Amino acid sequence: MGWTEEELAVIGSAEEAELATAGPSGRLRRPVTVWVVRVGDNLYVRSWLGPEGRWYRSVQGRGEGHIAAGGVEKDVVLVPAGGVVDDAVDDGYRGKYRRYAGSHLEPMIAPGARATTLEIRPG
């Protein structure tokens, strides 16, 4: 089952989302604030700290979590996106978060963060 159009619109337009990733036991960890962008009918997230980000490292085990944004809450699966969407995701970050240019935006489109691009799918 995929995203509904409403879920895509709400999560994709939310300024920030709260993402809780599952640890090895399946128990959700404390949520972290992330930036999510929508590209077509898909949602993507990256680790601002690149592969060293704690929440990103925890995804490598189970790839499961829970997202909350704009009143929408959903169990999710986080899947490596592969490099084919990196440019589109960069454009999504540039468009949505352009007011943060010169500070927080650049790390989100840097090579380290690009390497952590994950597609967020409904779980």
C-alpha positions, 0 to 999 in steps of 0.5 A: 500500500502506497502513500495517499495523495493527502499524506504525500502533500502533508508530509512533503510540505511540512517544514520538518518531520519527526522520525523515530527509527527502530533499534535491533529489537524493533523498539522505536528510538527517540524521534529526531527532526529531519527535512523531508522532500517530495519528488513525484509520488515519493518522499526522501530524507537524508542525514545532515551529518552524512553516514555518521548520523546516529539515526542514519546508522540505526536505519542500517539494521532494520530499516523501519521507523515511524514518521510524524509531520503536519498531523500525519503519523505513519509507520515507515520503511526506509530504503536506500534510494540509490544515486539515480534520484540524487539530483532531483532530491537536491533540487527538492531541498534547494526549492523547499529550504532555499531560505536556509542557503548559506547555513543548513542547506549546503550540508544537505546537498553535499556528497556525504548527505547525498550518500545517505538518501533514503526513500520513505515508504509506508510500512 
